[in-house]
């Protein structure tokens, strides 16, 4: 999800010294992959974000992490709309993992509108979309190329829900406010999942953990991107527009079964830190070698903290959301 397009929870950035990875997001390009996704398309080169290979690799961890506790209000069909389908806009759909996770958890007919800048990802997401809701009702799909920075309330006319995954932290404050404006103008809720929280826990611990974490977080904030500040900014933006905002933790918990994902995450995480603070290069190379060895031996566990947000618009008439 994101780029709009890309999934999921680690930040964007150019490849670093760590074997050509997207900072915090795994490999830029694998054999046979179509190219990377880009967040903005107008005027000039933009840093690559997620490669399809990375989106596929992280889908299981994303699905396990997303906060099911936030879904209750979304399962309630508004009066008078029990026969018409829910219309869900998935911003930055990437390979469509959000739809594959959410559509089978919501009852009733659904129509998903998948937004992304990458036509290859849109084709894949449409083909891999679920066809049935929680109660067996049909799920249909259409695709749109677009940019979250230009989202308008008119683009969301008739929307029942807006979703995005791993998107907020690679937006600027202005782009988050544009998103909040569009959702408020359309009067629809937003479920925004897997925004990085800026906290990582590795077991066993290492003295360099804190320095790498701080450097990575600084890297995420470059060029005005929100990085680990995204959740706070989004909460404020939606609340200022009258929404009730409900946050919930959604951490990745990576153990031996997720070794392939942990390896790629480590390379991107450390690579971004070194790009931000080149003086870390020597210690970070030794750190990464030791961490990868522990990962391969099944002796490393990692918790990458994220936060999901559900923003419920103020009901018409001004009552509480």
Protein Blocks (a to p, Z undefined) as FASTA:
>chain_A
ZZiacedjbdcddddfeooiaehiapfbdghiabjcdfblggpaaddfbdfklmmmmmmm
mmmmpcfklmmmmmpccehilmpccddddehklnommmmmmmmmpgcjdddddddfblkl
mmmmmmmpcfbdfkopacddddddddfklgcfklmgoiabdcdehklmmccfklmmmmmm
mmmmnopacddehiaehiacdddddfklmmmmmmmmmmmmgghiaklmlmmmmmmmmmmn
opacddddddddddfklmmmmmmmmmmmmmmmmmmmmmlmmmmmmmmmmmmmmmmnopac
cdddddddddddddehiiaZZ
